[in-house]
Amino acid sequence: MKISQSAKEKTKIKILQSAVDLIIEKGFENASLREMAKNAGVSNPTIYNYFPSKEKLLYAYIEQKHKEAIASIQEIEDFHTYTLREQLQTLIETELELYLEDREFIIQIADMVFHASGLKMGKLYETNARFIETVDEMLSIAIEAEEIAEPPFREHLTKLFWDYYIMVVAYWVKDDSEMFENTTQFIDHSLGLAEAVLHSDILSKASDLGMFFFKTHMLNSLQKFATKQESFSKIKRKLGDVLHG
């Protein structure tokens, strides 16, 4: 009997939540996939079919939360009327709200990423496709609506925002203020700064300055290096002619 995609998705979510609960209770190192399968009410082959390793399970959890956060903001009727800053802030705050129930689990992930050698940052970046796609769409709409001008190095901005998001999560897991007020203030002030930069011509001027230095200094240095290499090659040829007389 063929299992529907909907049924597969429900099984995956059930396994993920079972795994989160078990890891919160026993810790990542002590929780086994077999125990997670038992808690989720699935067979060992089934859990290994979905998640060959505990690391794969962690990355799948992050991807799932991205998916849920994006679905949540898409249900906001007037979301299209939000400014770019408001949309980005809503996305981040929605993700943090989804993490809140599993905060002890997120703390363990953060500890492994930032302080231990258990998880590789590069692998974590492989979970961000849906997140980056959403941010890029927000950016495109803001540019098309002339809310902001097309920024230099546009293709890098979404990845920079992902780095910023990781920084926010790292701040949040350490935040012991009431109702995570410090995190709220951090997001508000930092996005306010980003908004001010995007609405100014600072990025354009910085790009112009970078191109100036590249053209006047880097290219000159490369030309001098090439000239030296050419001179060195001539010396080698002459030396070779002398030696082989």
GROMACS elastic network, one bead per residue, 0.5 to 0.9 nm:
[ bonds ]
;  ai    aj funct       b0    kb
    3     6     6  0.82890   500
    3     7     6  0.63787   500
    3     8     6  0.67987   500
    4     7     6  0.52045   500
    4     8     6  0.63527   500
    4     9     6  0.87126   500
    5     8     6  0.50205   500
    5     9     6  0.61594   500
    5    10     6  0.86760   500
    6     9     6  0.51063   500
    6    10     6  0.62957   500
    6    11     6  0.87096   500
    7    10     6  0.51111   500
    7    11     6  0.62261   500
    7    12     6  0.86219   500
    8    11     6  0.51073   500
    8    12     6  0.61480   500
    8    13     6  0.86863   500
    9    12     6  0.50627   500
    9    13     6  0.62353   500
    9    14     6  0.85719   500
   10    13     6  0.52013   500
   10    14     6  0.61164   500
   10    15     6  0.86441   500
   11    14     6  0.50315   500
   11    15     6  0.61673   500
   11    16     6  0.85781   500
   11    40     6  0.85121   500
   11    42     6  0.84317   500
   12    15     6  0.51782   500
   12    16     6  0.61538   500
   12    17     6  0.87080   500
   12    47     6  0.85229   500
   12    50     6  0.69905   500
   13    16     6  0.50073   500
   13    17     6  0.61703   500
   13    18     6  0.85167   500
   13    61     6  0.85401   500
   13    64     6  0.81769   500
   14    17     6  0.53303   500
   14    18     6  0.61587   500
   14    19     6  0.85643   500
   14    40     6  0.61540   500
   14    41     6  0.88478   500
   15    18     6  0.50861   500
   15    19     6  0.60335   500
   15    20     6  0.85836   500
   15    36     6  0.69561   500
   15    37     6  0.68984   500
   15    39     6  0.81666   500
   15    40     6  0.53691   500
   15    41     6  0.84618   500
   15    42     6  0.80740   500
   15    47     6  0.73501   500
   15    50     6  0.88116   500
   15    57     6  0.89561   500
   16    19     6  0.50727   500
   16    20     6  0.61587   500
   16    21     6  0.86934   500
   16    36     6  0.85793   500
   16    40     6  0.85380   500
   16    57     6  0.70242   500
   16    58     6  0.83564   500
   16    60     6  0.80318   500
   16    61     6  0.64271   500
   17    20     6  0.50394   500
   17    21     6  0.62213   500
   17    22     6  0.86036   500
   17    40     6  0.81459   500
   17    61     6  0.86428   500
   18    21     6  0.52450   500
   18    22     6  0.62205   500
   18    23     6  0.86333   500
   18    36     6  0.59579   500
   18    37     6  0.79363   500
   18    38     6  0.89422   500
   18    39     6  0.59541   500
   18    40     6  0.54225   500
   19    22     6  0.51250   500
   19    23     6  0.60340   500
   19    24     6  0.85059   500
   19    31     6  0.80843   500
   19    32     6  0.88324   500
   19    33     6  0.79107   500
   19    35     6  0.84314   500
   19    36     6  0.51778   500
   19    37     6  0.81761   500
   19    39     6  0.80050   500
   19    40     6  0.79822   500
   19    54     6  0.88986   500
   19    57     6  0.81693   500
   20    23     6  0.51842   500
   20    24     6  0.61129   500
   20    25     6  0.85823   500
   20    36     6  0.87997   500
   20    58     6  0.87892   500
   20    61     6  0.86979   500
   20   102     6  0.72004   500
   20   105     6  0.63505   500
   21    24     6  0.52151   500
   21    25     6  0.62668   500
   21    26     6  0.87209   500
   21    36     6  0.89034   500
   21   102     6  0.80710   500
   21   105     6  0.80756   500
   22    25     6  0.50207   500
   22    26     6  0.59466   500
   22    27     6  0.74392   500
   22    28     6  0.83520   500
   22    31     6  0.63720   500
   22    32     6  0.88082   500
   22    35     6  0.80200   500
   22    36     6  0.67954   500
   22    39     6  0.81307   500
   23    26     6  0.51851   500
   23    28     6  0.50363   500
   23    29     6  0.82051   500
   23    30     6  0.77673   500
   23    31     6  0.57587   500
   23    32     6  0.88695   500
   23    36     6  0.89144   500
   23   104     6  0.89403   500
   23   105     6  0.67488   500
   23   108     6  0.86552   500
   24    27     6  0.56928   500
   24    28     6  0.77482   500
   24   102     6  0.80379   500
   24   103     6  0.89972   500
   24   104     6  0.60663   500
   24   105     6  0.54449   500
   24   108     6  0.82542   500
   25    31     6  0.85288   500
   26    29     6  0.79538   500
   26    30     6  0.57578   500
   26    31     6  0.58522   500
   27    30     6  0.55294   500
   27    31     6  0.61431   500
   27   105     6  0.84902   500
   27   108     6  0.77880   500
   28    31     6  0.54641   500
   28    32     6  0.81895   500
   28    54     6  0.82708   500
   28   105     6  0.87004   500
   28   108     6  0.74880   500
   28   109     6  0.86234   500
   29    32     6  0.77814   500
   31    34     6  0.85114   500
   31    35     6  0.68032   500
   31    36     6  0.74254   500
   31    54     6  0.89182   500
   32    35     6  0.52823   500
   32    36     6  0.63810   500
   32    37     6  0.87270   500
   32    54     6  0.78501   500
   33    37     6  0.60983   500
   33    38     6  0.86035   500
   33    44     6  0.77432   500
   33    47     6  0.72219   500
   33    48     6  0.77738   500
   33    51     6  0.86559   500
   33    52     6  0.89010   500
   33    53     6  0.75727   500
   33    54     6  0.67919   500
   34    37     6  0.50686   500
   34    38     6  0.62819   500
   34    39     6  0.87111   500
   34    43     6  0.83014   500
   34    44     6  0.58960   500
   34    47     6  0.79687   500
   34    48     6  0.89393   500
   35    38     6  0.50412   500
   35    39     6  0.61758   500
   35    40     6  0.85462   500
   35    44     6  0.89402   500
   36    39     6  0.51219   500
   36    40     6  0.61013   500
   36    41     6  0.85273   500
   36    42     6  0.86618   500
   36    44     6  0.89389   500
   36    47     6  0.80707   500
   37    40     6  0.51004   500
   37    41     6  0.60476   500
   37    42     6  0.51355   500
   37    43     6  0.59916   500
   37    44     6  0.58896   500
   37    45     6  0.89374   500
   37    46     6  0.78764   500
   37    47     6  0.58747   500
   37    48     6  0.88645   500
   38    41     6  0.50888   500
   38    42     6  0.61384   500
   38    43     6  0.70765   500
   38    44     6  0.78679   500
   39    42     6  0.78409   500
   40    43     6  0.87882   500
   42    45     6  0.84109   500
   42    46     6  0.63011   500
   42    47     6  0.68828   500
   43    46     6  0.51772   500
   43    47     6  0.65971   500
   43    48     6  0.88609   500
   44    47     6  0.54209   500
   44    48     6  0.63319   500
   44    49     6  0.85660   500
   45    48     6  0.51949   500
   45    49     6  0.60198   500
   45    50     6  0.87962   500
   46    49     6  0.50039   500
   46    50     6  0.64938   500
   46    51     6  0.86129   500
   47    50     6  0.51825   500
   47    51     6  0.58472   500
   47    52     6  0.75756   500
   48    53     6  0.72412   500
   49    52     6  0.63448   500
   50    56     6  0.89242   500
   50    57     6  0.82968   500
   51    54     6  0.69899   500
   51    55     6  0.83643   500
   51    56     6  0.57191   500
   51    57     6  0.55565   500
   51    60     6  0.83946   500
   52    55     6  0.84641   500
   52    56     6  0.66803   500
   52    57     6  0.80224   500
   53    56     6  0.52856   500
   53    57     6  0.65469   500
   53    58     6  0.89983   500
   54    58     6  0.64305   500
   54    59     6  0.89055   500
   55    58     6  0.51480   500
   55    59     6  0.64682   500
   55    60     6  0.86403   500
   55   118     6  0.86729   500
   55   119     6  0.73678   500
   56    59     6  0.52435   500
   56    60     6  0.61245   500
   56    61     6  0.86489   500
   57    60     6  0.50135   500
   57    61     6  0.62007   500
   57    62     6  0.88759   500
   58    61     6  0.50838   500
   58    62     6  0.65832   500
   58    63     6  0.88553   500
   58   109     6  0.78775   500
   59    62     6  0.52418   500
   59    63     6  0.63588   500
   59    64     6  0.86383   500
   59   123     6  0.78730   500
   59   124     6  0.66039   500
   59   126     6  0.82832   500
   59   127     6  0.62759   500
   60    63     6  0.50517   500
   60    64     6  0.60423   500
   60    65     6  0.86659   500
   60   127     6  0.75750   500
   61    64     6  0.50344   500
   61    65     6  0.63217   500
   61    66     6  0.87547   500
   62    65     6  0.51853   500
   62    66     6  0.63598   500
   62    67     6  0.87241   500
   62   124     6  0.85590   500
   62   127     6  0.67873   500
   62   128     6  0.85379   500
   63    66     6  0.50938   500
   63    67     6  0.62823   500
   63    68     6  0.87530   500
   63   127     6  0.55279   500
   63   128     6  0.71359   500
   63   129     6  0.86237   500
   63   130     6  0.77157   500
   63   131     6  0.85113   500
   64    67     6  0.50081   500
   64    68     6  0.62199   500
   64    69     6  0.86111   500
   65    69     6  0.59943   500
   65    70     6  0.84873   500
   65    95     6  0.67600   500
   65    98     6  0.68934   500
   65    99     6  0.77852   500
   66    69     6  0.51829   500
   66    70     6  0.61710   500
   66    71     6  0.85710   500
   66    95     6  0.69366   500
   66   127     6  0.87728   500
   66   128     6  0.80302   500
   66   130     6  0.68933   500
   66   131     6  0.61556   500
   67    70     6  0.53321   500
   67    71     6  0.61980   500
   67    72     6  0.86212   500
   67   130     6  0.72022   500
   67   131     6  0.80935   500
   68    71     6  0.50844   500
   68    72     6  0.60877   500
   68    73     6  0.88076   500
   68    95     6  0.81966   500
   68    98     6  0.81032   500
   69    72     6  0.50118   500
   69    73     6  0.63690   500
   69    74     6  0.86363   500
   69    91     6  0.67548   500
   69    92     6  0.84994   500
   69    94     6  0.57496   500
   69    95     6  0.54926   500
   69    97     6  0.89519   500
   69    98     6  0.73680   500
   70    73     6  0.53274   500
   70    74     6  0.61817   500
   70    75     6  0.88364   500
   70    91     6  0.71887   500
   70    94     6  0.84974   500
   70    95     6  0.86444   500
   70   130     6  0.85709   500
   70   131     6  0.79584   500
   70   134     6  0.76286   500
   71    74     6  0.51571   500
   71    75     6  0.66085   500
   72    75     6  0.53853   500
   72    76     6  0.72005   500
   72    91     6  0.89206   500
   72    94     6  0.76843   500
   73    76     6  0.53493   500
   73    77     6  0.87767   500
   73    79     6  0.72061   500
   73    87     6  0.85836   500
   73    90     6  0.74595   500
   73    91     6  0.69110   500
   73    94     6  0.76904   500
   74    77     6  0.75919   500
   74    79     6  0.72916   500
   75    78     6  0.88912   500
   75    79     6  0.81652   500
   76    79     6  0.52809   500
   76    80     6  0.85524   500
   77    80     6  0.77123   500
   78    81     6  0.54815   500
   78    82     6  0.72151   500
   79    82     6  0.53788   500
   79    83     6  0.88085   500
   79    86     6  0.89071   500
   79    87     6  0.72168   500
   80    83     6  0.81306   500
   80    87     6  0.84091   500
   82    85     6  0.78610   500
   82    86     6  0.55854   500
   82    87     6  0.58809   500
   83    86     6  0.50976   500
   83    87     6  0.61852   500
   83    88     6  0.86536   500
   83   142     6  0.77088   500
   83   147     6  0.79239   500
   84    87     6  0.51316   500
   84    88     6  0.61984   500
   84    89     6  0.85202   500
   84   138     6  0.65881   500
   84   139     6  0.70086   500
   84   141     6  0.85361   500
   84   142     6  0.61903   500
   84   147     6  0.79775   500
   84   148     6  0.88175   500
   84   195     6  0.82523   500
   85    88     6  0.52210   500
   85    89     6  0.60327   500
   85    90     6  0.84736   500
   85   191     6  0.65625   500
   85   192     6  0.75848   500
   85   194     6  0.83601   500
   85   195     6  0.64289   500
   86    89     6  0.50906   500
   86    90     6  0.59695   500
   86    91     6  0.85518   500
   87    90     6  0.51098   500
   87    91     6  0.62182   500
   87    92     6  0.88070   500
   87   135     6  0.88853   500
   87   138     6  0.74374   500
   88    91     6  0.51257   500
   88    92     6  0.63833   500
   88    93     6  0.86580   500
   88   135     6  0.72967   500
   88   138     6  0.79570   500
   88   191     6  0.83437   500
   89    92     6  0.52656   500
   89    93     6  0.60705   500
   89    94     6  0.84083   500
   89   187     6  0.72467   500
   89   188     6  0.77207   500
   89   191     6  0.74778   500
   90    93     6  0.51789   500
   90    94     6  0.58857   500
   90    95     6  0.85368   500
   91    94     6  0.52161   500
   91    95     6  0.63247   500
   91    96     6  0.88164   500
   91   135     6  0.88455   500
   92    95     6  0.51767   500
   92    96     6  0.63388   500
   92    97     6  0.87127   500
   92   165     6  0.70491   500
   92   168     6  0.84049   500
   92   169     6  0.89801   500
   92   187     6  0.85944   500
   93    96     6  0.50582   500
   93    97     6  0.61605   500
   93    98     6  0.86933   500
   93   184     6  0.82915   500
   93   187     6  0.87602   500
   94    97     6  0.50632   500
   94    98     6  0.63474   500
   94    99     6  0.87139   500
   95    98     6  0.51495   500
   95    99     6  0.62968   500
   95   100     6  0.87518   500
   96   100     6  0.61195   500
   96   169     6  0.75514   500
   96   172     6  0.82316   500
   97   100     6  0.51306   500
   97   101     6  0.77585   500
   98   101     6  0.66865   500
   98   102     6  0.78712   500
   99   102     6  0.53180   500
   99   103     6  0.56757   500
   99   105     6  0.86541   500
   99   106     6  0.70293   500
  100   104     6  0.85234   500
  100   106     6  0.86274   500
  101   104     6  0.82528   500
  101   105     6  0.89951   500
  102   105     6  0.52987   500
  102   106     6  0.63802   500
  102   107     6  0.88022   500
  103   107     6  0.61183   500
  103   108     6  0.86746   500
  103   173     6  0.74751   500
  104   107     6  0.50825   500
  104   108     6  0.64702   500
  104   109     6  0.88794   500
  104   173     6  0.86676   500
  105   108     6  0.51633   500
  105   109     6  0.64291   500
  105   110     6  0.87225   500
  106   109     6  0.50031   500
  106   110     6  0.60588   500
  106   111     6  0.84753   500
  106   169     6  0.88218   500
  106   173     6  0.74136   500
  107   110     6  0.50772   500
  107   111     6  0.60862   500
  107   112     6  0.86611   500
  107   170     6  0.85981   500
  107   173     6  0.57776   500
  107   174     6  0.83303   500
  108   111     6  0.50799   500
  108   112     6  0.62939   500
  108   113     6  0.86826   500
  109   112     6  0.51721   500
  109   113     6  0.61811   500
  109   114     6  0.86096   500
  109   119     6  0.80436   500
  110   113     6  0.50663   500
  110   114     6  0.58989   500
  110   115     6  0.78215   500
  110   169     6  0.82795   500
  110   170     6  0.66877   500
  110   173     6  0.77078   500
  111   114     6  0.54339   500
  111   115     6  0.52551   500
  111   116     6  0.64819   500
  112   115     6  0.56927   500
  112   117     6  0.63966   500
  112   118     6  0.53786   500
  112   119     6  0.57179   500
  112   120     6  0.85661   500
  113   116     6  0.62106   500
  113   117     6  0.70249   500
  113   118     6  0.69058   500
  113   119     6  0.51767   500
  113   120     6  0.64106   500
  113   121     6  0.63017   500
  113   124     6  0.84469   500
  114   117     6  0.82156   500
  114   119     6  0.85943   500
  114   121     6  0.82568   500
  114   170     6  0.85056   500
  115   118     6  0.88964   500
  116   119     6  0.75035   500
  117   120     6  0.70246   500
  119   122     6  0.87339   500
  119   123     6  0.75235   500
  119   124     6  0.78204   500
  120   123     6  0.54009   500
  120   124     6  0.66096   500
  120   125     6  0.89928   500
  121   125     6  0.63997   500
  121   126     6  0.89762   500
  122   125     6  0.51585   500
  122   126     6  0.67868   500
  123   126     6  0.51656   500
  123   127     6  0.73288   500
  124   127     6  0.56639   500
  124   128     6  0.76087   500
  125   128     6  0.56009   500
  125   129     6  0.83128   500
  125   162     6  0.85607   500
  126   129     6  0.69321   500
  127   130     6  0.77528   500
  127   131     6  0.82931   500
  128   131     6  0.51400   500
  128   132     6  0.59615   500
  128   133     6  0.84252   500
  128   159     6  0.89846   500
  128   162     6  0.75410   500
  129   132     6  0.52862   500
  129   133     6  0.60476   500
  129   134     6  0.86483   500
  130   133     6  0.51135   500
  130   134     6  0.62634   500
  130   135     6  0.87698   500
  131   134     6  0.52673   500
  131   135     6  0.63564   500
  131   136     6  0.86436   500
  131   158     6  0.89540   500
  131   162     6  0.77770   500
  132   135     6  0.51008   500
  132   136     6  0.59856   500
  132   137     6  0.85345   500
  132   158     6  0.57442   500
  132   159     6  0.67871   500
  132   161     6  0.81659   500
  132   162     6  0.69394   500
  133   136     6  0.51090   500
  133   137     6  0.62408   500
  133   138     6  0.87854   500
  133   158     6  0.81506   500
  134   137     6  0.51403   500
  134   138     6  0.63788   500
  134   139     6  0.87135   500
  135   138     6  0.50669   500
  135   139     6  0.61939   500
  135   140     6  0.86313   500
  135   158     6  0.61701   500
  135   161     6  0.80415   500
  135   162     6  0.88603   500
  136   139     6  0.50060   500
  136   140     6  0.61003   500
  136   141     6  0.86376   500
  136   155     6  0.87362   500
  136   157     6  0.83596   500
  136   158     6  0.59352   500
  137   140     6  0.50545   500
  137   141     6  0.62138   500
  137   142     6  0.86278   500
  138   141     6  0.52729   500
  138   142     6  0.62625   500
  138   143     6  0.87429   500
  139   142     6  0.51381   500
  139   143     6  0.62553   500
  139   144     6  0.86298   500
  139   148     6  0.87108   500
  139   158     6  0.83283   500
  140   143     6  0.51533   500
  140   144     6  0.60778   500
  140   145     6  0.85307   500
  140   150     6  0.87679   500
  141   144     6  0.50376   500
  141   145     6  0.60181   500
  141   146     6  0.84521   500
  141   147     6  0.85479   500
  142   145     6  0.51727   500
  142   146     6  0.61613   500
  142   147     6  0.51030   500
  142   148     6  0.60431   500
  142   149     6  0.84288   500
  143   147     6  0.59164   500
  143   148     6  0.52422   500
  143   149     6  0.57766   500
  143   150     6  0.59588   500
  143   151     6  0.87785   500
  144   147     6  0.76286   500
  144   148     6  0.83769   500
  144   149     6  0.86877   500
  144   150     6  0.88185   500
  145   148     6  0.78238   500
  146   149     6  0.62475   500
  146   150     6  0.86499   500
  147   199     6  0.81714   500
  148   151     6  0.79734   500
  148   198     6  0.64956   500
  148   199     6  0.58775   500
  148   200     6  0.88197   500
  149   198     6  0.76192   500
  149   199     6  0.74412   500
  149   200     6  0.89235   500
  149   201     6  0.88800   500
  150   154     6  0.71395   500
  151   154     6  0.54174   500
  151   157     6  0.86418   500
  151   198     6  0.72164   500
  151   201     6  0.87370   500
  151   203     6  0.68323   500
  151   204     6  0.70272   500
  152   155     6  0.84535   500
  152   156     6  0.89925   500
  152   203     6  0.64668   500
  152   204     6  0.60887   500
  152   207     6  0.66834   500
  153   156     6  0.56190   500
  153   157     6  0.69152   500
  153   203     6  0.88605   500
  153   207     6  0.83399   500
  154   157     6  0.54179   500
  154   158     6  0.78478   500
  155   158     6  0.68822   500
  155   159     6  0.80118   500
  156   159     6  0.54740   500
  156   160     6  0.62662   500
  156   161     6  0.87817   500
  157   161     6  0.61545   500
  157   162     6  0.86988   500
  158   161     6  0.50009   500
  158   162     6  0.63793   500
  158   163     6  0.88168   500
  159   163     6  0.64124   500
  159   164     6  0.86449   500
  160   163     6  0.50363   500
  160   164     6  0.62404   500
  160   165     6  0.86420   500
  161   165     6  0.60981   500
  161   166     6  0.86553   500
  162   166     6  0.62964   500
  162   167     6  0.86230   500
  163   166     6  0.51595   500
  163   167     6  0.63224   500
  163   168     6  0.87525   500
  164   168     6  0.62594   500
  164   169     6  0.87885   500
  165   169     6  0.63265   500
  165   170     6  0.86340   500
  166   169     6  0.51618   500
  166   170     6  0.61955   500
  166   171     6  0.86354   500
  167   170     6  0.50321   500
  167   171     6  0.61826   500
  167   172     6  0.85804   500
  168   171     6  0.50375   500
  168   172     6  0.60603   500
  168   173     6  0.87669   500
  168   183     6  0.74577   500
  168   186     6  0.80453   500
  168   187     6  0.72872   500
  169   173     6  0.62623   500
  169   174     6  0.88134   500
  169   183     6  0.89331   500
  170   173     6  0.55279   500
  170   174     6  0.68380   500
  170   175     6  0.89484   500
  171   174     6  0.54451   500
  171   175     6  0.62288   500
  171   183     6  0.68738   500
  171   186     6  0.87304   500
  172   176     6  0.83612   500
  172   180     6  0.72453   500
  172   182     6  0.83539   500
  172   183     6  0.57714   500
  173   176     6  0.82205   500
  175   178     6  0.87143   500
  175   180     6  0.61138   500
  175   181     6  0.84232   500
  175   182     6  0.68278   500
  175   183     6  0.67747   500
  176   179     6  0.83289   500
  176   180     6  0.65690   500
  176   181     6  0.88724   500
  176   182     6  0.83445   500
  177   180     6  0.50158   500
  177   181     6  0.58951   500
  177   182     6  0.61206   500
  177   183     6  0.83350   500
  178   181     6  0.59286   500
  178   182     6  0.81602   500
  179   182     6  0.84521   500
  179   183     6  0.89599   500
  179   184     6  0.89072   500
  180   183     6  0.54116   500
  180   184     6  0.65517   500
  180   185     6  0.88847   500
  181   184     6  0.50281   500
  181   185     6  0.62060   500
  181   186     6  0.85512   500
  182   185     6  0.50677   500
  182   186     6  0.60446   500
  182   187     6  0.86284   500
  183   187     6  0.61366   500
  183   188     6  0.84583   500
  184   187     6  0.52633   500
  184   188     6  0.60939   500
  184   189     6  0.86317   500
  185   188     6  0.50136   500
  185   189     6  0.60237   500
  185   190     6  0.83620   500
  186   189     6  0.53746   500
  186   190     6  0.59432   500
  186   191     6  0.83487   500
  187   190     6  0.52901   500
  187   191     6  0.58808   500
  187   192     6  0.82086   500
  188   191     6  0.54686   500
  188   192     6  0.59851   500
  188   193     6  0.86989   500
  189   193     6  0.62863   500
  189   194     6  0.87576   500
  190   193     6  0.51123   500
  190   194     6  0.63310   500
  190   195     6  0.86388   500
  191   195     6  0.59679   500
  191   196     6  0.84922   500
  192   195     6  0.50651   500
  192   196     6  0.62308   500
  192   197     6  0.87025   500
  193   196     6  0.51191   500
  193   197     6  0.62977   500
  193   198     6  0.87284   500
  194   197     6  0.51161   500
  194   198     6  0.62054   500
  194   199     6  0.86404   500
  195   198     6  0.51493   500
  195   199     6  0.61677   500
  195   200     6  0.86276   500
  196   199     6  0.52013   500
  196   200     6  0.62304   500
  197   200     6  0.51640   500
  197   201     6  0.72970   500
  197   202     6  0.62096   500
  197   203     6  0.70725   500
  198   201     6  0.73492   500
  198   202     6  0.77978   500
  198   203     6  0.73734   500
  199   202     6  0.86210   500
  200   203     6  0.75726   500
  200   204     6  0.85577   500
  201   204     6  0.51756   500
  201   205     6  0.61627   500
  201   206     6  0.85490   500
  202   205     6  0.51292   500
  202   206     6  0.60214   500
  202   207     6  0.84871   500
  203   206     6  0.50035   500
  203   207     6  0.60502   500
  203   208     6  0.85831   500
  204   207     6  0.50184   500
  204   208     6  0.62117   500
  204   209     6  0.86403   500
  205   209     6  0.61391   500
  205   210     6  0.85519   500
  206   209     6  0.50437   500
  206   210     6  0.61217   500
  206   211     6  0.86234   500
  207   210     6  0.50595   500
  207   211     6  0.61898   500
  207   212     6  0.85652   500
  208   211     6  0.51604   500
  208   212     6  0.61204   500
  208   213     6  0.87511   500
  209   212     6  0.50305   500
  209   213     6  0.63347   500
  209   214     6  0.85968   500
  210   213     6  0.52945   500
  210   214     6  0.61547   500
  210   215     6  0.86456   500
  211   215     6  0.60056   500
  211   216     6  0.84394   500
  212   215     6  0.52760   500
  212   216     6  0.59745   500
  212   217     6  0.80333   500
  213   216     6  0.53359   500
  213   217     6  0.53958   500
  213   218     6  0.67148   500
  213   219     6  0.88256   500
  214   217     6  0.55836   500
  214   219     6  0.62584   500
  214   220     6  0.87333   500
  215   218     6  0.60864   500
  215   219     6  0.53669   500
  215   220     6  0.74576   500
  216   219     6  0.62396   500
  216   220     6  0.61850   500
  216   221     6  0.87561   500
  217   220     6  0.51466   500
  217   221     6  0.60359   500
  217   222     6  0.85545   500
  218   221     6  0.50735   500
  218   222     6  0.61473   500
  218   223     6  0.85881   500
  219   223     6  0.60686   500
  219   224     6  0.85616   500
  220   223     6  0.50288   500
  220   224     6  0.61511   500
  220   225     6  0.85171   500
  221   224     6  0.51085   500
  221   225     6  0.60964   500
  221   226     6  0.85537   500
  222   226     6  0.60727   500
  222   227     6  0.85456   500
  223   227     6  0.61235   500
  223   228     6  0.86096   500
  224   227     6  0.50085   500
  224   228     6  0.61910   500
  224   229     6  0.85632   500
  225   228     6  0.51061   500
  225   229     6  0.61516   500
  225   230     6  0.86015   500
  226   230     6  0.61265   500
  226   231     6  0.86061   500
  227   230     6  0.50344   500
  227   231     6  0.61734   500
  227   232     6  0.85158   500
  228   231     6  0.50185   500
  228   232     6  0.60062   500
  228   233     6  0.85034   500
  229   233     6  0.61107   500
  229   234     6  0.86568   500
  230   233     6  0.50558   500
  230   234     6  0.63194   500
  230   235     6  0.87475   500
  231   234     6  0.50975   500
  231   235     6  0.62938   500
  231   236     6  0.86889   500
  232   235     6  0.50784   500
  232   236     6  0.62228   500
  232   237     6  0.86718   500
  233   236     6  0.50587   500
  233   237     6  0.62148   500
  233   238     6  0.86779   500
  234   237     6  0.50912   500
  234   238     6  0.62055   500
  234   239     6  0.85441   500
  235   238     6  0.51385   500
  235   239     6  0.60413   500
  235   240     6  0.84557   500
  236   239     6  0.50577   500
  236   240     6  0.60117   500
  236   241     6  0.85758   500
  237   241     6  0.62062   500
  237   242     6  0.87393   500
  238   241     6  0.50213   500
  238   242     6  0.63198   500
  238   243     6  0.87031   500
  239   242     6  0.51111   500
  239   243     6  0.61785   500
  239   244     6  0.85508   500
  240   243     6  0.51424   500
  240   244     6  0.60163   500
  240   245     6  0.80462   500
  241   244     6  0.52856   500
  241   245     6  0.55510   500
